[in-house]
Amino acid sequence: MNTLDEITESFSRLPGLGKKSAARIANHLLKCDPNFMQRFSNQIATLQQKIRPCSICGAWTENDPCPICQDQTRDKTVICVVEQPQDVSTIENSHEFKGLFHVLGGVISPLDGIGPDQLNIASLIARVNENGIKEVILATNPTVEGDTTALYIQRLLHDREVTVTRLASGLPVGGDLEYADRLTLARSFQGRIKI
């Protein structure tokens, strides 16, 4: 195996990249400016040293605590619970949520050997108990594991003075009924609202 094959193999291990896309990237890099390549390789080499989880919410950050946790203008009575650190960026990019975040680090998945003890659930409960939280928004993915995790957290919080909500799910704006799957249609009917 030559160097080009090795780098192609490495790129193909990244999520969403198959062999063809990996080969296209590797061939593109061969044509790039050497200065760009040096900067790019340094960024990759130091990524794990510079970026780490926030000690409060678990989002990726260079400074601990993260800018969101340090932001005094945010609503400190609302926590949005997400599965992974990258979910924080997704929600932040919508510019619709102005509260705090809490990253679980995954979902309950007995088939994969992941139980509640492997997730950041205890620290979520501690934050709710200690910080005057009024609402917990469960923004886990609408999967069996995401729903199970949300239900588990909701049950842990049911006897506390906190409102627990779940993100709505169903048909996307601009979606076509013809292409909606059964589960999406079922959730759309369950989550219908009065107009």
N, C-alpha and C positions, 0 to 999 in steps of 0.2 A: 504494500500500500504506500503510495507516494504522499507528499505533503498536501497536495490539492485534495486527494481522496480523504485524508485525515481531517482537514478543516471542513470539508463537505459533510463528513460523518458527524463531526461535532455540532455543526449548525443544524443538521437534521434531528438532533436530540432535543432541540428547543420546541416548545409547544407551538403548534400551528404551521410548522415547517416540514414539508416532505423532502424527499431526496432531490427533486427537480428544483424546488425553491432554494434549497441549501446550496446546490451547485451553481445556481444563478447568482446568489450572493457572493459565494467564493470567487467566481469568475469576475464579478464586478469589483471586488476588493483588489484584485490583481491590477486593475486599471486605475485605481485611485491615486491621488496625490500622496506622496510619502509622508508629508506633514500631517495630513488627515489621518493616515494609518497609524502614525506614532501616537497622536492624541487619542484616537479611538482605542487602541490597545491599552494605553494607560488608564483610560476610563474603565474599561472592563477589568483590568488587573486590580484596581483599587475600589471597585464597586462595593464589595462586601466589607471592606474596612471603613468606608465612609458612611454607608447607609445602614441603619439598624432600626429595630422597632422602638417606638416611643415607650418609655417606662410607664406612662399613664394609660394611653389608649391602644397602643400596639401598631399604630400606623407607621409606615416607613418614614424615616427622618434622618437628617444630618445632625440636627441639634436636639438635645433631649432636655426637657420635653419638646414635643413638636410645636410648630407655629400655631396649629389649631388649638391645642391645649393651652397655649400661652395667650391666645387672643382674648382680651378682656371684653370685647364687644359681642362675643358669642353668647347664646342662651345656655347658661350653665345648669338649667333645670331639665334639659332634654338630652337624652343619649340615644344615638342611632347605633344599633348593634349590627355589625356586618361579619361576613365569614372571613375575608382575607384583606390584607393591607391595601391591595390595589382597588378594592371596593370603595375605600374612602375617597380616592381620586375621582372615581366615576361619579359618586354623589356630589362631591365638591364642584365638579365641572358643570353640574346642572344649575348651580347658583340658587337652589331652592331651599336648602337646609342650612340653618344658622346655629345649630346646637353643637353638641360634642359627639364624639365617636367612641366606639369600643369594638376592637377586633377580636373575634373568637379564636382565630387561627385554624379554622376548619369547621366541620359539622360532625354531629354524632353519626357514626357509621359502624355498627357492630360487625358488618362483613369485612371491613377494613381494620378492625381491631381498635377503632377510635370511640372511646366513651366520653362522658362528661368530664372526667378527671383529666383528660388530655387536652381540654380546651380551656380558654381563659374565662370560664364562667364564674369561678369563685371571686376573681377580682372585679367582675361586673357587679356581683351581689354586694361586695364591699363598697364599691363606688355608690351604688344606690343607697345603701344604709348610711353612709357617712357624709354625703354631699348634697342632701336636700333635693334629690332628683324627683321630678313630678311626672315625667313621661319617659318610657322606654319604647323606642320604635324598633321592632324586629324586622330587619332588612335582609334576612337570609334568602337565598335563592329559592324559587318555588319548585323544589324537588322533594322527594320523599325524605331525604336526609335533612334538607333545610327546614321543612315543615316539622319534622320530629324535633329538631334542635329548638325551633321557635316555641313549640308546645312545651318542651321541657323547661325552658327559661320562664315561660308564662306561668307554669305551675309553681316554680320556685318563688316567683314574685307575687303570687295571688293574695297573700296575707299582709302585704306591705301597702302603705299608702302611696301607691304609684299607679298611673294609668299605663297599661301595656297595649300597644297598637302594632299592627302589621301593615306593611306596604300593600297597597292594592295590586291586584294582578288580573290579567284578562287580555282583551283584545287591544293591540297597540293602535295609536292614532294613525289613521291612514291605512290600517290593515284591511284585509279583504276576508269576509267570512268563509269564502270558498277555500282559502288556504290555511285556515285556523285548524289546529289539531284538537282532538277531543278534550284533552285536559285544559287547554286554554279556553275553549268554549264553556266547559263546566265551571271553571273559575269565574268567567265573565257572568254567568247566570247567578252564581252564588254571591258575587260582589256587586250586583246591580244596585243602582242608587235611584232615588226618586227625583224626578225633574219637574 
